[in-house]
Amino acid sequence: MAPSQISKKDTRSGSAKTWIHLPTLLILTLQLYGCGSVLSRTSTDQINPSISPEAVLGNPKSYIGQTILIGGTILNAENLQEGTLLEVLSYPTNRRGEPKLGEPPFGRFFLLYPGYLDTLIYQRDRRVVAAGRIVGERTTETGGTVRALPLLHSVEIKLLSDYDTGPRFGIGLGVGFGF
């Protein structure tokens, strides 16, 4: 048989090989999509992954201009003339950037959003993930003690649902209903 001629048997086996790999490719694509960050690609591209929130807490002035990822819970939210100021208790984050509340927190950050955020929505104990550019420090008084906390300007902020505990993926066949 000449090299340019392909038998029907060869064509069928090649087609079957393609269909076998299609479900595998689909599953891998969905898994990779589910592992993505909760923030946009534009924001995550600005984050310097070599800078941890712990390092910034130790010396915020040496990281001015850098963008970091913080995830945590809101301690306080206040609308000011320059925007909405959130005080965030920062925790270690998972691969998606969501805070791991079961681990010890790093410390507190101020996050300034340049516009208005409804403080009834962005309220105490809500989970939040943000990309923020370090701009300096801001002082606060807690229990009679004045402390300087790192101040971040929000690049992007995402309020997490109380029910959102991470990616969910399922495949099923059949009929289902609920009430």
Order of alpha helices (4+ residues) and beta strands (2+ residues): alpha-alpha-alpha-beta-beta-beta-beta-beta
